């Protein structure tokens, strides 16, 4: 390895050919982050060199590797790293030379042109005269820009490379016209600055040295390499070492993975990642059965390749076939096509925002496992049940990656026909809060009592209600309905049956009933799907008018409520039970499955409490005086609101924020009742009262059974 500092003149003055391998990523530098900063560096350097002629500017590092050349041909190097940098430098020099030539500044034009082209008599094996040849898709675009003989030719070009060339043309013209003085002298000054003032560290490797190690660590100013870029380069270097026809493999096998679709960002929790890097991580988890963080995908991929005993040619085929299936799942999940088990799984798990389960799909349906299709579908339905039940109950997925990778590790050791059975038993055995499989009882309790509309995103709610609709159409447990048509996915609107603004047409007798009704409004039983939003007049209307409106919709769960004469709390409970049944049958657990643990109890123990509930049960009677931490006095009104001075507030915190003159405040700790207790200290007593009432109600119901 020979590292040496060179100027562009020293690097390019000798006859040579620098080849960008076909497996290198395409040109990605852009104006804001690379072209403009480079030009500013050049201008700054030119101005400084007027007083300090020896001043230099360091551009970064370049790694090349000597390649065998034919007799009489110019010395050929493979450009291992720095192709973005050198491509841009060549575009800058060619753009400047073109402008100088059009202005009649022959000397600076020839000075830079000599650094972009070899003499015509050198044999470059059909490469033309350019000193850099791109073997990847940038080749035609680069040649077109570099071979243009007039700036007008760029009017017909709209590639990134052409835009870079045009950018530097405009900057060179600004340089020539932007100050007093002789333009010819300024052209000469700019040419000398570019070819002699810039510097690069050039590392030249021998034919047998490992270029991959250098490539992974050097990427100075450029756009950082992602995991997909690193793996691609490693794979193709491996193919070269195996003597494979790399050009054929790229065109016939790898080419689809270079499409723009794979460069798009994919959401990964609060972060994002390009699709190719995310796929490669999922693929590797499927192959190893180990949890692998996305930043370590390349390191683990390289380690796996060293021990897997599989040729790189076989790995490329596996990657390409798996990627095609992976993309098919994601694209069909967004369509309205009839979905198979795996594509429907993709749609539902994406709707609830869980990507960590994707390796299970790759394990089940790609070549590594040889699992029969029927068995794979059954196993995936178990994972879907585990995922969707946890999402429904808002159980976290921070441990999902570990659960899935460990499961795959176990499945790698069992016979293919046992995969579904082992998947079910493994998930059923999970007992930790972050991993357990929620029971039917929990699902029923949550669907009946939780304020789902407040707790879930619209995408999640829609997915759950779509599943309810599919069940009404006969789809459960992955089966096919008699009609054979599922509900349109991701198109319907979530609507309240009893409106959020219910008071005008849905009156109740007292505060206690009002509080009870407000709990019900946002529960699953009161939510439905519509093919379009109702206008506000209909949405907030009384039941008789509203139920007639539902007849126009082709959604069974909505048309069905037309049969209900009175829409109240009892109707909402009944519908919630029906929804719970549909979800339980669609996402079943093993017979008798039950988890006993504190983390799996119903959500009521930590339920949100409305201050008005304390007023309704008499813990804080109407007209009770409250005193704030700063001495501010307030009064509890019969409606459950709190009056501070002349203003009334719906919550203790709203009143506290005004009383304390702050943007926000915790009213539960700010206000005290006359006996000195904070409002927060009344919560345990209220929960006890509520639990006693529920227990008494359950006992009363049981004594009435015939």
TANOR-V329924 format. One record per pair of residues at least 12 apart in sequence whose C-alpha atoms are under 10 Angstrom apart, sorted by the first residue. I is the first residue (numbers start at 1). GAP is how many residues later the second one is. Records with the same first field share a line. If there is no record, write none. Layout:
I = GAP ; GAP
This chain:
1 = 62 ; 63 ; 64 ; 201 ; 202 ; 203 ; 204 ; 205 ; 208 ; 209 ; 210
2 = 61 ; 62 ; 199 ; 200 ; 201 ; 202 ; 203 ; 204
3 = 58 ; 59 ; 60 ; 197 ; 198 ; 199 ; 200 ; 201 ; 202
4 = 57 ; 196 ; 197 ; 198 ; 199 ; 200
5 = 53 ; 55 ; 56 ; 194 ; 195 ; 196 ; 197 ; 198
6 = 52 ; 190 ; 192 ; 193 ; 194 ; 195 ; 196
7 = 49 ; 50 ; 51 ; 52 ; 187 ; 188 ; 189 ; 190 ; 191 ; 192 ; 193 ; 194 ; 195
8 = 78 ; 81 ; 82 ; 85 ; 104 ; 107 ; 108 ; 186 ; 187 ; 188 ; 189 ; 190 ; 191 ; 192
9 = 102 ; 103 ; 105 ; 106 ; 183 ; 185 ; 186 ; 187 ; 188 ; 189 ; 190
10 = 105 ; 185 ; 186 ; 189
11 = 104 ; 184 ; 188 ; 189 ; 191
12 = 78 ; 100 ; 102 ; 103 ; 104 ; 105 ; 106 ; 119 ; 120 ; 183
13 = 98 ; 99 ; 101 ; 102 ; 103 ; 104 ; 105 ; 118 ; 182
14 = 60 ; 61 ; 100 ; 101 ; 104 ; 117
15 = 58 ; 59 ; 60 ; 61 ; 99 ; 100 ; 102 ; 103 ; 104 ; 107 ; 114 ; 116
16 = 57 ; 58 ; 59 ; 60 ; 61 ; 101 ; 102 ; 106 ; 108 ; 113 ; 114 ; 115 ; 116
17 = 52 ; 56 ; 57 ; 58 ; 59 ; 60 ; 61 ; 62 ; 100 ; 101 ; 107 ; 110 ; 112 ; 113 ; 114 ; 115 ; 116
18 = 46 ; 47 ; 48 ; 49 ; 56 ; 57 ; 58 ; 59 ; 60 ; 61 ; 62 ; 65 ; 68 ; 112 ; 113 ; 114 ; 115 ; 116
19 = 45 ; 46 ; 48 ; 57 ; 58 ; 59 ; 60 ; 61 ; 64 ; 108 ; 112 ; 113 ; 114 ; 115 ; 116 ; 117
20 = 44 ; 57 ; 58 ; 59 ; 60 ; 61 ; 62 ; 63 ; 64 ; 67 ; 112 ; 113 ; 114 ; 115 ; 116 ; 118 ; 119
21 = 57 ; 58 ; 59 ; 62 ; 112 ; 113 ; 114 ; 115 ; 212 ; 215 ; 216 ; 225 ; 226
22 = 112 ; 113 ; 114 ; 115 ; 116 ; 117 ; 211 ; 214 ; 224 ; 225 ; 228
23 = 112 ; 113 ; 114 ; 206 ; 209 ; 210 ; 211 ; 212 ; 213 ; 214 ; 223 ; 224 ; 227 ; 231 ; 235
24 = 55 ; 56 ; 57 ; 59 ; 60 ; 110 ; 111 ; 112 ; 113 ; 114 ; 205 ; 206 ; 208 ; 209 ; 212
25 = 58 ; 59 ; 111 ; 112 ; 113 ; 200 ; 203 ; 204 ; 205 ; 207 ; 208 ; 233
26 = 57 ; 58 ; 108 ; 110 ; 111 ; 112 ; 113 ; 134 ; 232
27 = 56 ; 57 ; 58 ; 60 ; 61 ; 109 ; 110 ; 111 ; 115 ; 133 ; 134
28 = 56 ; 132 ; 133 ; 194 ; 195
29 = 55 ; 56 ; 58 ; 59 ; 131 ; 132 ; 135 ; 193 ; 194
30 = 58 ; 130 ; 131 ; 133 ; 134 ; 192 ; 193
31 = 129 ; 132 ; 133 ; 136 ; 137
33 = 188 ; 189 ; 190
34 = 50 ; 51 ; 54 ; 130 ; 187 ; 188 ; 189
35 = 53 ; 54 ; 57 ; 129 ; 130 ; 132 ; 133
36 = 128 ; 131 ; 132 ; 135
38 = 21 ; 47 ; 50 ; 51 ; 54 ; 183
39 = 53 ; 128 ; 129 ; 132 ; 133
40 = 131
41 = 16 ; 17 ; 18 ; 157
42 = 14 ; 15 ; 148 ; 151 ; 152 ; 155 ; 156
43 = 128 ; 129 ; 132 ; 147 ; 150 ; 151
44 = 13 ; 149
45 = 12 ; 145 ; 148 ; 149 ; 152 ; 153
46 = 140 ; 143 ; 144 ; 145 ; 146 ; 147 ; 148 ; 151
47 = 142 ; 143 ; 146
49 = 140 ; 144 ; 148
50 = 139
53 = 140 ; 144
54 = 142 ; 143
55 = 138 ; 141 ; 142 ; 143
56 = 137 ; 138 ; 140 ; 141 ; 142 ; 143
57 = 136 ; 137 ; 139 ; 140 ; 141 ; 142 ; 143
58 = 139 ; 140 ; 141 ; 142 ; 143
59 = 26 ; 27 ; 30 ; 139 ; 140 ; 141 ; 142 ; 161 ; 162
60 = 22 ; 25 ; 138 ; 139 ; 140 ; 141 ; 142 ; 158 ; 159 ; 160 ; 161 ; 162
61 = 20 ; 21 ; 24 ; 25 ; 138 ; 139 ; 140 ; 141 ; 142 ; 157 ; 158 ; 159 ; 160
62 = 17 ; 18 ; 19 ; 20 ; 21 ; 22 ; 23 ; 24 ; 138 ; 139 ; 140 ; 141 ; 142 ; 152 ; 153 ; 156 ; 157 ; 158
63 = 14 ; 15 ; 16 ; 17 ; 18 ; 19 ; 20 ; 138 ; 139 ; 140 ; 141 ; 142 ; 148 ; 151 ; 152 ; 155
64 = 12 ; 13 ; 14 ; 15 ; 16 ; 17 ; 18 ; 19 ; 138 ; 139 ; 140 ; 141 ; 142 ; 147 ; 151
65 = 12 ; 13 ; 14 ; 15 ; 16 ; 138 ; 139 ; 140 ; 141 ; 142 ; 143 ; 144 ; 145 ; 146
66 = 12 ; 13 ; 138 ; 139 ; 140 ; 141 ; 142 ; 143
67 = 138 ; 139 ; 140
68 = 139
69 = 55 ; 56
70 = 53 ; 54 ; 55
71 = 52
72 = 50 ; 51 ; 52
73 = 48 ; 49 ; 50 ; 51 ; 52
74 = 44 ; 48 ; 49 ; 50 ; 51 ; 57
75 = 49
76 = 48 ; 55 ; 56
77 = 55 ; 127 ; 128 ; 129 ; 130
78 = 54 ; 55 ; 126 ; 127 ; 129 ; 133
79 = 53 ; 54 ; 55 ; 125 ; 132 ; 136
80 = 123 ; 124 ; 125 ; 131 ; 132 ; 134 ; 135 ; 136 ; 138 ; 153
81 = 121 ; 122 ; 130 ; 131 ; 133 ; 134 ; 135 ; 136 ; 137 ; 138
82 = 118 ; 120 ; 133 ; 136 ; 137 ; 138 ; 139 ; 140
83 = 49 ; 51 ; 139
84 = 135 ; 137 ; 138 ; 139
85 = 115 ; 134 ; 135 ; 136 ; 137
86 = 46 ; 114
87 = 45 ; 46 ; 47 ; 55 ; 74 ; 77
88 = 73 ; 76 ; 77 ; 80
89 = 27 ; 105 ; 106 ; 109
90 = 22 ; 23 ; 25 ; 26 ; 27 ; 40 ; 41 ; 42 ; 52 ; 56 ; 75
91 = 25 ; 51 ; 54 ; 55 ; 70 ; 71 ; 73 ; 74 ; 75 ; 76 ; 77 ; 78
92 = 20 ; 72 ; 73 ; 74 ; 75 ; 76 ; 77 ; 79 ; 80 ; 102
93 = 16 ; 18 ; 19 ; 20 ; 21 ; 22 ; 23 ; 53 ; 72 ; 75 ; 76 ; 98 ; 101 ; 102
94 = 15 ; 18 ; 19 ; 20 ; 21 ; 22 ; 23 ; 51 ; 52 ; 53 ; 54 ; 71 ; 74 ; 75
95 = 14 ; 17 ; 18 ; 50 ; 51 ; 53 ; 55 ; 56 ; 69 ; 70 ; 71 ; 72 ; 73 ; 74 ; 75 ; 76 ; 77 ; 78
96 = 12 ; 13 ; 16 ; 17 ; 69 ; 72 ; 73 ; 74 ; 75 ; 76 ; 77 ; 91 ; 94 ; 95 ; 98
97 = 12 ; 13 ; 14 ; 15 ; 16 ; 17 ; 19 ; 72 ; 75 ; 90 ; 94
98 = 12 ; 14 ; 15 ; 48 ; 50 ; 51 ; 52 ; 53 ; 71 ; 74
99 = 51 ; 52 ; 69 ; 70 ; 71 ; 73 ; 74 ; 77 ; 88
100 = 12 ; 69 ; 72 ; 73 ; 76 ; 83 ; 84 ; 87 ; 88 ; 91
101 = 12 ; 48 ; 49
102 = 47 ; 48 ; 49
103 = 70 ; 73 ; 80 ; 81 ; 84
104 = 80
105 = 78 ; 79 ; 80 ; 82 ; 83
106 = 78 ; 81 ; 82
107 = 77 ; 80 ; 81 ; 84
108 = 76 ; 77 ; 78 ; 79 ; 80 ; 81 ; 82 ; 83 ; 84
109 = 78 ; 79 ; 82
110 = 81
111 = 77 ; 80 ; 81 ; 84
112 = 79 ; 80 ; 82 ; 83
113 = 17
114 = 16 ; 17
115 = 15 ; 16 ; 80
116 = 13 ; 14 ; 15 ; 16 ; 30
117 = 12 ; 13 ; 14 ; 15 ; 29
118 = 12 ; 13 ; 14
119 = 12
127 = 16
128 = 15 ; 19
129 = 18
130 = 12 ; 13 ; 16 ; 17
135 = 112
136 = 111 ; 114
137 = 121
138 = 21 ; 22 ; 23
141 = 16 ; 17 ; 18 ; 19 ; 20 ; 21
142 = 17 ; 18 ; 19 ; 20 ; 23
143 = 18 ; 19
144 = 13 ; 17 ; 18
145 = 12 ; 14 ; 16 ; 17 ; 18 ; 19 ; 20 ; 21
146 = 15 ; 16 ; 19
151 = 14 ; 15 ; 18
154 = 12
172 = 14 ; 15 ; 18
173 = 14
175 = 12 ; 15
176 = 14
210 = 27
211 = 23 ; 26
212 = 18 ; 21 ; 22 ; 25 ; 26
213 = 21
215 = 15 ; 18 ; 19
216 = 13 ; 14 ; 15 ; 17 ; 18 ; 82
226 = 47 ; 48 ; 50 ; 51 ; 69 ; 71 ; 72
227 = 46 ; 47 ; 49 ; 50 ; 51 ; 53 ; 54 ; 67 ; 68 ; 69 ; 70 ; 71 ; 72 ; 74
228 = 29 ; 34 ; 35 ; 46 ; 47 ; 48 ; 49 ; 50 ; 51 ; 52 ; 53 ; 69 ; 70
229 = 47 ; 48 ; 69
230 = 47 ; 67 ; 68 ; 69 ; 72
231 = 46 ; 49 ; 66 ; 67 ; 68 ; 70 ; 71
232 = 22 ; 25 ; 26 ; 66 ; 84
234 = 64 ; 67 ; 68 ; 78
235 = 66 ; 67 ; 70 ; 77 ; 78 ; 80 ; 81
236 = 13 ; 14 ; 18 ; 76 ; 77 ; 80
237 = 75
238 = 67 ; 73 ; 74 ; 75
239 = 72 ; 73 ; 74 ; 77
240 = 72
241 = 71
242 = 69 ; 70 ; 71
243 = 70
244 = 68 ; 69
245 = 68
246 = 67
249 = 64 ; 67 ; 68
250 = 66
252 = 68
253 = 63 ; 64 ; 65 ; 66 ; 67 ; 68
254 = 62 ; 63 ; 65 ; 66 ; 67 ; 69
255 = 65
256 = 64 ; 67 ; 68
257 = 18 ; 19 ; 62 ; 63 ; 66 ; 67 ; 70
258 = 18
259 = 17
260 = 15
261 = 13 ; 14 ; 15 ; 66
262 = 12 ; 13 ; 14 ; 15 ; 16 ; 17 ; 61 ; 65
263 = 12 ; 13 ; 14
264 = 12
265 = 12 ; 13
266 = 12 ; 13 ; 89
267 = 83 ; 86 ; 87 ; 88
268 = 85 ; 86 ; 87 ; 88
269 = 84 ; 85 ; 86 ; 87 ; 129
273 = 21
275 = 52
276 = 47
277 = 17 ; 18 ; 20 ; 21
278 = 16 ; 19 ; 77 ; 80
279 = 15 ; 40 ; 43 ; 44 ; 47 ; 48 ; 79 ; 80 ; 83
280 = 14 ; 17 ; 18 ; 21 ; 39 ; 42 ; 43 ; 79
281 = 12 ; 13 ; 14 ; 15 ; 16 ; 17 ; 19 ; 20 ; 77 ; 78
282 = 12 ; 15 ; 44 ; 73 ; 74 ; 75 ; 76 ; 77 ; 78 ; 79 ; 80 ; 81 ; 119 ; 123
283 = 14 ; 18 ; 35 ; 36 ; 39 ; 40 ; 43 ; 75 ; 76 ; 77 ; 78 ; 79 ; 80 ; 83
284 = 13 ; 14 ; 16 ; 17 ; 20 ; 35 ; 75 ; 78 ; 79
285 = 12 ; 15 ; 16 ; 73 ; 74 ; 75 ; 77 ; 78 ; 116 ; 119 ; 120 ; 121 ; 123 ; 124
286 = 72 ; 73 ; 74 ; 75 ; 76 ; 77 ; 78 ; 80 ; 82 ; 83 ; 118 ; 119 ; 122 ; 123 ; 126
287 = 14 ; 17 ; 21 ; 72 ; 75 ; 76 ; 79 ; 80 ; 81 ; 82 ; 118 ; 121 ; 122 ; 125
288 = 12 ; 13 ; 16 ; 20 ; 75 ; 117 ; 118 ; 120 ; 121 ; 124
289 = 70 ; 71 ; 74 ; 113 ; 115 ; 116 ; 117 ; 118 ; 119 ; 120 ; 121 ; 122 ; 123
290 = 111 ; 112 ; 113 ; 114 ; 115 ; 116 ; 117 ; 118 ; 119
291 = 65 ; 109 ; 110 ; 111 ; 112 ; 113 ; 114 ; 115 ; 117 ; 118
292 = 109 ; 110 ; 113
293 = 108
318 = 48 ; 49 ; 50
319 = 47
321 = 45 ; 46
322 = 40 ; 41 ; 43 ; 44 ; 45
323 = 39 ; 43
325 = 36 ; 37 ; 40 ; 41
326 = 16 ; 17 ; 20 ; 32 ; 33 ; 35 ; 36 ; 39 ; 40
328 = 15
329 = 13 ; 14 ; 15 ; 16 ; 17 ; 18 ; 32
330 = 12 ; 13 ; 14 ; 16 ; 17 ; 20
331 = 12 ; 15 ; 16
332 = 12 ; 14 ; 15
333 = 12 ; 13 ; 14 ; 15 ; 17 ; 18 ; 156 ; 157
334 = 12 ; 13 ; 155 ; 156
335 = 12 ; 153 ; 154 ; 155
336 = 150 ; 151 ; 152 ; 153 ; 154 ; 155
337 = 148 ; 149 ; 151 ; 152
338 = 146 ; 147 ; 148
339 = 147
340 = 37 ; 138 ; 139
341 = 33 ; 35 ; 36 ; 37 ; 39 ; 40 ; 43 ; 136 ; 137 ; 138
342 = 16 ; 19 ; 20 ; 22 ; 23 ; 34 ; 35 ; 38 ; 39 ; 42
343 = 18
344 = 40 ; 134
345 = 12 ; 13 ; 16 ; 32 ; 35 ; 36 ; 38 ; 39 ; 40 ; 42 ; 43 ; 133
346 = 12 ; 15 ; 38
347 = 116 ; 142 ; 143
348 = 36 ; 39 ; 40 ; 111 ; 112 ; 114 ; 115 ; 116 ; 118 ; 119 ; 141
349 = 35 ; 38 ; 39 ; 42 ; 111 ; 114
350 = 109 ; 110 ; 113
351 = 37 ; 40 ; 106 ; 107 ; 108 ; 109 ; 110 ; 111 ; 112 ; 113 ; 139
352 = 35 ; 36 ; 38 ; 39 ; 40 ; 42 ; 104 ; 105 ; 106 ; 107 ; 108 ; 109 ; 110 ; 111 ; 112
353 = 38 ; 44 ; 106 ; 107
354 = 33 ; 34 ; 37 ; 43 ; 44 ; 46 ; 47
355 = 42 ; 45 ; 46
356 = 41 ; 42 ; 43 ; 44 ; 45 ; 46 ; 47 ; 48 ; 49
357 = 23 ; 26 ; 27 ; 30 ; 43 ; 44 ; 46 ; 47 ; 48
358 = 43 ; 46
359 = 42 ; 45 ; 46 ; 49
360 = 16 ; 19 ; 20 ; 23 ; 44 ; 45 ; 47 ; 48
361 = 15 ; 16 ; 18 ; 19 ; 22
363 = 13 ; 45 ; 48 ; 49
364 = 12 ; 13 ; 15 ; 16 ; 44 ; 47 ; 52 ; 55 ; 56
365 = 12 ; 15
368 = 44
369 = 39 ; 42 ; 43 ; 44 ; 45 ; 46 ; 47 ; 50
370 = 45 ; 46 ; 47
371 = 44 ; 45 ; 46 ; 47 ; 48 ; 49
372 = 44 ; 45 ; 46 ; 47
373 = 44
374 = 43 ; 46
375 = 41 ; 42 ; 43 ; 44 ; 45 ; 46
376 = 40 ; 41 ; 42 ; 43 ; 44
377 = 43 ; 101
378 = 41 ; 42 ; 43 ; 45 ; 46 ; 99 ; 100
379 = 39 ; 40 ; 41 ; 42 ; 43 ; 44 ; 45
380 = 39 ; 40 ; 43 ; 44
381 = 39 ; 42 ; 43 ; 96 ; 97 ; 205 ; 206 ; 207
382 = 38 ; 39 ; 41 ; 42 ; 43 ; 45 ; 46 ; 55 ; 95 ; 205 ; 206 ; 207 ; 208
383 = 21 ; 37 ; 40 ; 41 ; 44 ; 54 ; 204
384 = 202 ; 203 ; 204
385 = 39 ; 42 ; 52 ; 53 ; 92 ; 198 ; 199 ; 200 ; 201 ; 202 ; 203 ; 204
386 = 38 ; 41 ; 42 ; 49 ; 50 ; 51 ; 52 ; 53 ; 201 ; 202 ; 203
387 = 13 ; 48 ; 50 ; 51 ; 200
388 = 49 ; 50 ; 72 ; 75 ; 76 ; 195 ; 199
389 = 47 ; 48 ; 49 ; 50 ; 51 ; 53 ; 54 ; 75 ; 194 ; 195 ; 198 ; 199 ; 200
390 = 44 ; 45 ; 46 ; 47 ; 48 ; 49 ; 53
391 = 47 ; 65 ; 69 ; 73
392 = 46 ; 51 ; 54 ; 55 ; 60 ; 63 ; 64 ; 68 ; 69 ; 72 ; 191
393 = 45 ; 49 ; 50 ; 52 ; 53 ; 54 ; 57 ; 59 ; 62 ; 63 ; 207 ; 209 ; 210
394 = 52 ; 58 ; 61 ; 62
395 = 38 ; 39 ; 40 ; 41 ; 42 ; 43 ; 204 ; 205
396 = 37 ; 38 ; 39
397 = 37 ; 38
398 = 36 ; 37
399 = 33 ; 34 ; 35 ; 36
400 = 34 ; 35
402 = 33
403 = 23 ; 24 ; 27 ; 31 ; 32 ; 33
404 = 19 ; 23
406 = 20
407 = 12 ; 15 ; 16 ; 19 ; 20
408 = 15
410 = 12 ; 13 ; 16
411 = 12 ; 15
424 = 165 ; 166
425 = 164 ; 165
427 = 162 ; 163
428 = 161 ; 162 ; 165 ; 166 ; 167
429 = 164 ; 166
430 = 165
431 = 163 ; 164 ; 165 ; 166 ; 168 ; 169
432 = 163 ; 165 ; 166 ; 167 ; 168
433 = 164 ; 165 ; 166 ; 167
434 = 165
436 = 159 ; 161 ; 163 ; 164
437 = 152 ; 156 ; 157 ; 158 ; 163
438 = 151 ; 155 ; 156 ; 157 ; 162 ; 163
439 = 145 ; 149 ; 150 ; 151 ; 153 ; 154 ; 155 ; 156 ; 157 ; 161
440 = 140 ; 141 ; 143 ; 144 ; 145 ; 147 ; 148 ; 149 ; 152 ; 153 ; 154
441 = 139 ; 143 ; 152 ; 153 ; 154 ; 160 ; 161
442 = 138 ; 152 ; 153 ; 158 ; 159 ; 160 ; 161
443 = 134 ; 136 ; 137 ; 138 ; 140 ; 141 ; 159
444 = 132 ; 133 ; 134 ; 135 ; 136 ; 137 ; 139 ; 140 ; 158
445 = 131 ; 132 ; 135 ; 156 ; 157 ; 158 ; 159
446 = 77 ; 78 ; 130 ; 134 ; 156 ; 157 ; 158
447 = 76 ; 77 ; 78 ; 126 ; 128 ; 129 ; 130 ; 131 ; 132 ; 133 ; 134 ; 136
448 = 72 ; 75 ; 76 ; 77 ; 124 ; 125 ; 126 ; 127 ; 128 ; 129 ; 130 ; 131 ; 132
449 = 70 ; 71 ; 73 ; 74 ; 75 ; 76 ; 124 ; 127 ; 153 ; 154 ; 155
450 = 69 ; 70 ; 72 ; 73 ; 74 ; 152 ; 153 ; 154 ; 157
451 = 67 ; 68 ; 69 ; 70 ; 71 ; 72 ; 73 ; 156 ; 157
452 = 68 ; 69 ; 70 ; 71 ; 72 ; 73 ; 74 ; 75
453 = 41 ; 42 ; 43 ; 68 ; 69 ; 70 ; 71 ; 73 ; 74
454 = 68 ; 69
455 = 67 ; 68
458 = 32 ; 35 ; 36
459 = 31 ; 34 ; 35
461 = 32 ; 33 ; 63 ; 66 ; 67 ; 68
462 = 27 ; 28 ; 29 ; 30 ; 31 ; 32 ; 65 ; 66 ; 67
463 = 26 ; 27 ; 29
464 = 60 ; 115 ; 118 ; 119
465 = 22 ; 27 ; 29 ; 59 ; 62 ; 63 ; 64 ; 92 ; 114 ; 117 ; 118
466 = 20 ; 21 ; 22 ; 23 ; 24 ; 26 ; 62 ; 63 ; 89 ; 91
467 = 19 ; 20 ; 22 ; 112 ; 115 ; 116 ; 119 ; 120
468 = 19 ; 60 ; 88 ; 89 ; 110 ; 111 ; 112 ; 113 ; 114 ; 115 ; 116 ; 117 ; 118
469 = 17 ; 18 ; 19 ; 59 ; 60 ; 86 ; 87 ; 88 ; 89 ; 110 ; 113
470 = 15 ; 16 ; 17 ; 18 ; 85 ; 86 ; 87 ; 112 ; 113 ; 116
471 = 15 ; 16 ; 85 ; 86 ; 108 ; 110 ; 111 ; 112 ; 114 ; 115
472 = 14 ; 15 ; 83 ; 84 ; 85 ; 88 ; 106 ; 107 ; 110
473 = 12 ; 13 ; 14 ; 82 ; 83 ; 84
474 = 12 ; 108
475 = 107 ; 110 ; 111
476 = 106 ; 107 ; 108 ; 109 ; 110 ; 111 ; 112
477 = 106 ; 107 ; 108 ; 109 ; 110 ; 111
478 = 108 ; 109
479 = 107
487 = 67 ; 68 ; 69
488 = 43 ; 67
491 = 38 ; 39 ; 40 ; 41
492 = 36 ; 37 ; 38 ; 39 ; 40 ; 41 ; 63
493 = 35 ; 36 ; 37 ; 38 ; 39 ; 40 ; 41
494 = 33 ; 34 ; 35 ; 36 ; 37 ; 38 ; 39
495 = 31 ; 32 ; 33 ; 34 ; 35 ; 37 ; 38 ; 39 ; 44 ; 63
496 = 25 ; 26 ; 27 ; 28 ; 29 ; 30 ; 31 ; 32 ; 33 ; 34 ; 43 ; 44
497 = 24 ; 25 ; 28 ; 29 ; 30 ; 31 ; 32 ; 42 ; 43 ; 46 ; 49 ; 50 ; 53 ; 61 ; 64 ; 70 ; 71 ; 75
498 = 19 ; 22 ; 23 ; 24 ; 27 ; 28 ; 29 ; 41 ; 42 ; 43 ; 44 ; 45 ; 48 ; 69 ; 70 ; 71 ; 74
499 = 22 ; 23 ; 27 ; 28 ; 37 ; 39 ; 40 ; 41 ; 42 ; 43 ; 44 ; 47
500 = 18 ; 21 ; 22 ; 39 ; 40
501 = 17 ; 20 ; 35 ; 38 ; 39 ; 40
502 = 15 ; 16 ; 19 ; 37 ; 38 ; 39 ; 40
503 = 14 ; 37 ; 39
504 = 36 ; 37 ; 38
505 = 35 ; 36 ; 37 ; 38
506 = 34 ; 35 ; 36 ; 37 ; 61 ; 62
510 = 106 ; 129
511 = 101 ; 102 ; 104 ; 105 ; 106 ; 127 ; 128 ; 129
512 = 100 ; 101 ; 102 ; 103 ; 104 ; 105 ; 127 ; 128
513 = 103
514 = 98 ; 99 ; 102 ; 125
515 = 95 ; 96 ; 97 ; 98 ; 101 ; 125
516 = 53 ; 97
517 = 51 ; 52
518 = 92
519 = 50 ; 91
520 = 48 ; 49 ; 50 ; 52 ; 53
521 = 47 ; 48 ; 51
523 = 49 ; 50 ; 53
524 = 48 ; 49 ; 51 ; 52 ; 53 ; 55 ; 56
525 = 44 ; 45 ; 46 ; 47 ; 48 ; 49 ; 50 ; 51 ; 52 ; 53 ; 54 ; 55
526 = 41 ; 42 ; 43 ; 45 ; 46 ; 47 ; 49 ; 50
527 = 30 ; 31 ; 45 ; 48 ; 49
528 = 27 ; 28 ; 29 ; 30 ; 31 ; 33
529 = 24 ; 25 ; 26 ; 27 ; 28 ; 29 ; 30
530 = 20 ; 22 ; 23 ; 24 ; 25 ; 27 ; 28 ; 29
531 = 21 ; 22 ; 23 ; 24
532 = 21
534 = 12 ; 15 ; 16
542 = 25
543 = 19 ; 21 ; 22 ; 23 ; 24 ; 25
544 = 18 ; 21 ; 22 ; 23
546 = 16
547 = 12 ; 13 ; 14 ; 15 ; 16 ; 17 ; 18 ; 19 ; 20
548 = 13 ; 14
549 = 13
550 = 12
557 = 18 ; 22
561 = 14
604 = 83 ; 86 ; 87
605 = 79 ; 82 ; 83 ; 86
606 = 81
607 = 80
608 = 75
609 = 74 ; 77 ; 78
610 = 30 ; 40 ; 41 ; 42
611 = 29 ; 30 ; 31 ; 39 ; 40 ; 41 ; 57 ; 68 ; 69 ; 72
612 = 24 ; 25 ; 26 ; 27 ; 28 ; 29 ; 30 ; 38 ; 39 ; 40
613 = 27 ; 73
614 = 26 ; 65 ; 68 ; 69 ; 71 ; 72
615 = 21 ; 22 ; 23 ; 24 ; 25 ; 26
616 = 22 ; 23 ; 24
617 = 69 ; 72 ; 73
618 = 68
619 = 60 ; 63 ; 64 ; 66 ; 67 ; 70
620 = 16 ; 20 ; 53 ; 59 ; 62
621 = 15 ; 16 ; 17 ; 19
622 = 13 ; 14 ; 15 ; 16 ; 17 ; 18 ; 19 ; 20
623 = 12 ; 13 ; 14 ; 15 ; 17 ; 19 ; 20
624 = 12 ; 13 ; 14 ; 18 ; 49 ; 50
625 = 12 ; 17 ; 18 ; 46 ; 47 ; 48 ; 49
626 = 16 ; 17 ; 18 ; 44 ; 45 ; 46 ; 47 ; 48 ; 50 ; 52 ; 53
627 = 43 ; 44 ; 45 ; 46 ; 47 ; 49 ; 51
628 = 27 ; 28 ; 31 ; 32 ; 39 ; 41 ; 42 ; 43 ; 44 ; 45 ; 50
629 = 27 ; 30 ; 31 ; 38 ; 40 ; 41 ; 42 ; 43 ; 49
630 = 26 ; 29 ; 30 ; 40 ; 41
631 = 28 ; 29 ; 40
632 = 12 ; 13 ; 24 ; 27 ; 28 ; 38 ; 39
633 = 12 ; 26 ; 38 ; 39
634 = 13 ; 14 ; 21 ; 22 ; 25 ; 37 ; 38
635 = 13
636 = 12 ; 13 ; 16
637 = 12
641 = 14
642 = 12 ; 13 ; 14
643 = 12
644 = 12 ; 14 ; 15
645 = 14
651 = 16 ; 17
652 = 13 ; 14 ; 15 ; 16 ; 17 ; 18 ; 19 ; 27
653 = 12 ; 13 ; 14 ; 15 ; 16 ; 17 ; 18
654 = 12 ; 13
655 = 12 ; 15 ; 16
656 = 12 ; 13 ; 14 ; 15
657 = 13
666 = 14
667 = 12 ; 13
668 = 12 ; 13 ; 14 ; 15
669 = 12
